[in-house]
Amino acid sequence: MKIEIEHLSRRFGSMIAVDDLSFEVNAGEVLGFLGPNGAGKTTTMKIIAGFLAASSGRVRVGEHDVGRSPLAVKRIVGYLPEGAPAWPDMTPIGLLHFAARVRGMTLAAREHRIGLLVEQLALREVLLRPVETLSKGFRRRVGLALALLHDPAVLILDEPTDGLDPNQKRQVRELIRSLSRDKIVVISTHILEEVEAVCTRAVIIRRGRLVADDTPDALAARSRWHGAIGLRLAEPVAAEAFNGLDGVVDVEEAGRDGRAWTLFIAPKAQGGAAVDKVRARLAASGSSVRELWLHRGRLEEVFHELTLEPTEAA
């Protein structure tokens, strides 16, 4: 099972939303699909899920061409759209049973599957409340249950943790990780922490065109802070303390972290020599080091550089 996107384009009148986009996603991958607002993420996801036709190019999901067999694709794809729309006057349990009947599931199959999803997504307390009365977080979880209802081979999730509290986000991320063992999962999100937590790969688009395709770690390694020395100190030390230190190109004061102070020091080159020089400078100042580590880099910084408009960069 794989998703194959070949030279995909979608136009709305004179506006080009997706522009000659090509990439593949394989079984077992969790793909973070990233880009600024208006980059074409939602349009692309709707095309993959069979809810929007392409202007040109081809999308295949497994053995099916989306343009030729959209219903066959919808049988194997679970899609959580942005906003998780649902009939507002229905209850979650009624909505789930209705969707299961539409999909042709037997009574026994739908009761088993719905029961499983209710427990996985902690929906029991709201099953009999009208959807319109639910919080944004609960509506999002109902939408996720609908996407998972038929145990699809492919999951397309647009902002899956939007509106969830930290505990709920963690629960959903753990669920996504467990589902990825035998499914393709594509996630569109603005939360880069989420990409680093659950995604095995990230595709970044800008104005509908591909600008990066790599693992989150490899993308973060493009950051100027990759390999920077992170310090957690018992007392505050100003960035100026490292001015003139051979091999240091930048220092950032990250401020107080609990009862410690954090600094990041970017060397010209990674390696023990820079660490030794920093240690020596700290020892000379009498500073007590609670923790020292090498920074993995900042995905947010790389995302910003890759998606920055030319006028913004000027």
N, C-alpha and C positions, 0 to 999 in steps of 0.2 A: 504494500500500500504506500502510495506517495501522492503528493500534490505537485503537479507540474504547471508552471506558469510561463508561457512563451510569448514574448513581444506583446504583452497585454497593454491595450490603450482604451480609454473611455473618455468621450467628449460629451459635454453638455452645451450644445450650441457652439459658441466660439471658445468656450473654456475647456482646457485640457486638464482633467482630474487625475488620470493615470496615463503615463507617457512611456510606452515601449518598455514595460517592466517584465523582467524574466528572473525567476529563481525556482528552486525546488525545496520541498519539505518532505522528509522521510519519516517512516514509522518510528516511534520512540523519541522523536525530537519534540522539544517545547520551544517554539519559535516566538521570540519577542518581535513584534512588528511595530516599528517605531517611526515617528516623524512628527513635526510640529502640526498644529491645527491647520487643516486645509491641504495637507500633503498628499491626500488620496488614500489613506489607510482604510477608512470605513467603506469607501467605494470599492476598493480591491476586495475587501472581505465579503461584501455583498455579492460580488461577482463570483467568488469562489463558492459561496453557499448557494448559488443559483437563484438569487433574488433580484439580480440586475444583469442585463445583457452587456457584453463587451462591445465596444465599437470596432475593435480589431484585435487580432491575436487569439490565443487559445489557452484554455485552462482545463486540465484533466485532474479528476479526483479518483484515484484508483484506476479502474478500467473505463471510467465514464468521462466523456467530453461534456463539460458543463453546458455549452451552448446547444448541443444536440439532445442531451438527456438530463434536463434539470431535475425532473422528478426522481430519477434514479440516484442522483447526487444527494438530494434532500433526504433520502432514506438512510444514507450512511454518514450524514453530516449533522452535528448538533450546533446550532447557531444562537449565541447570546448577543443580540444587538445592543447598541448604546441606548440607555434609558429603560431597557427591559420592558417594553410595552405589553400590557395585558388588559383584559376586560375588567374595568374597575369595580363592577358590581358583583363579580364572581368571587368565591372564596378560593384560596389556594388548592384545597382538596378537590373542589369542583372543577377548577381549571385543569388540574393535572389529570383527572379522570377523563374529562372531555378530550384533551389532547391525546391521551392514550387510546381512546376509542377511535378518534380520527385516524390514528396510525394503524388501526386494525389489531391492536393488542387484545388478547383474551382477558377475561375478568381475572383469572388466576395470575396471569403474567403481569397485568398492570397493578394489581394489589401488592404483589411481591416487590416490583420495581419501585412503586411509589413509597412503600414502607421503608425501603432501603434508603431512598433519597431524603425522605423526611428526617431520618436519623442522621445521615451524613451532613445535612445542611441545617440541622437544628430548627426545623420548621414546625414542630408539633404544637407549640403554644399559639400559633397564628392560623392554623389550618381552617378554622371556621369563621375567620374575620374577612369582611370584604377587602379585596386587594387595595381599593382606594383609601382604606384607613391605615394601611401598613406604613411603617417607616421606609425610607429609601433603601436602607440596608436589607430589610426583609423582602422588599419588592425585588431587589437584585438577586437574592437567594432563590426566590420563586422562579425568576427568569432562568437562573442557572439549573434549577431542577427540570424545567421544561426542556432546556438544551440537552440534558443528560438522560431524559426520559426513555429513549429508545436505545440506550447504550451504544451511541454512534462510534464508528471507527475514527472519525475526524471531529475535533472540537474547534470551533471558531468563536473566540471570546473577545468581545469589545468592552474594555474596561471592566473586567470581571469583579474586581474588589471595590469599585466605586461606591461610596456610601457606607462601607463596612467599618466597624470599629477595629482597633488593632488585634483583638482576639479573634474576631471573625475573619479578618484578612489572613491571619496565620492559619486558621482552619481551612480556608479555601485554597491557600497555597499548598498546604500539605495534600489536599484532595487532588489538586492539579498534578503534583509530583507523582502521586500514586496512579493516577489515570494514564500518565504518559508512558507507563511501562508497555502498554499494548495499543496506544492510540497516537495519532498525530494531534498535537495541540498548537494552535496559533493564537497568540494573545496580543491584542493591541492595548497599550497602556501608556499613561504619562508618568507613571511611578517607576523611575529607573531602579530604585531599590528592589522592586518586584521582579524586574528583568534579571538582576543579579542573583535574586533568591531562587527563582524557579526555572529560568530559561537556559537551555543548552546552546542556543544560538540566537543572534539578533540580526535583523535586517532593518536598515534605516533608509527611509525615502524622503526626498525633498522635491516638492512640486511634481509629484507623481513619478519621479525617476529614482532608481537605486543609487545610493551614495556609499553604502557600506553593507557588508555581509560577513560576519565573523562571530566567534564566541564572545560572550560578555567580557571574559578575562582579556582576550586579545584586543578588543576595542579599548578597554580601560588602560591597557599598556601603551596606547598612543598618547595618553595624557602626559603633560610635562611633570606631573607629580608621581608618575610611575617610578618606583624605586626610591622615592623620597624617604628621608629618615623621619619617622614619627617618634615624638618624645612625650611622655607623660611625666611631669615634674612635680615635686612636692611643694614648690613655691614658684611664683611667677618669674619668668625670665623674658625680658624684652627681645624682640627680633633683632634689635640693634646689637645685641651681644655677639652675634655671629657675622656682623659686617666685617668685610675684609678677610674672612676665613677662606683660605685657598681652596678652590673647587666648589664653593657654594654659590649658586646662581639665584636662589630665591628663598625667602623664609616667610612663613605665614603663622600668625598667632591665631590659633583656633579658640582660645579663651579657656574658661574654667570648665572642667568636666568633673562634677562631684567635688571632691576635695583636692583635685589635682589640676594642673595647668598643662595644656597641650600645645605643642609646636610641630610644624612640618617644615623640614629643611630639604630643599631640592638641590642635589649635587650635580655637577657637570657630568659625572659618570658614576654608575653604580659600582659598589664594591666596598671592601673592608677599609680601604684607605680613608674614604670620606667619613665612615663611621668612627674610625679611630681619631680623626681630627676633631670631630664633634665631641666625642667623649673627653678628649683632652681639654677642650675649651670649657666644658661644663665642670670638669674637675678643678680647673683653675679658678672658676667663679664660685666654687663651693656648693654648686647646685646638686641636689639629690634626685637621681633618676629612678622613678618607679617602674617605668616600662620603656622599652625601645623596640621599634619594629620598622620594617620596610613597607612603605605604602604600595598597594596594588595598582594605584592610579584611580582617576575619577571618570566614570562613564558619563556623568553629567557634563563635564567639560568637553569631552570628545563629541558628544551629541550636539552641544551648542556650536562647536566649530564646524561640524559637518552640515548643519542645517541653517547656519546663519545666512541671511540674505546679503547680497553684495552691498546694498545701501547701508545695512546695519553694520557691516564690517568696516566701512569707510570711516 
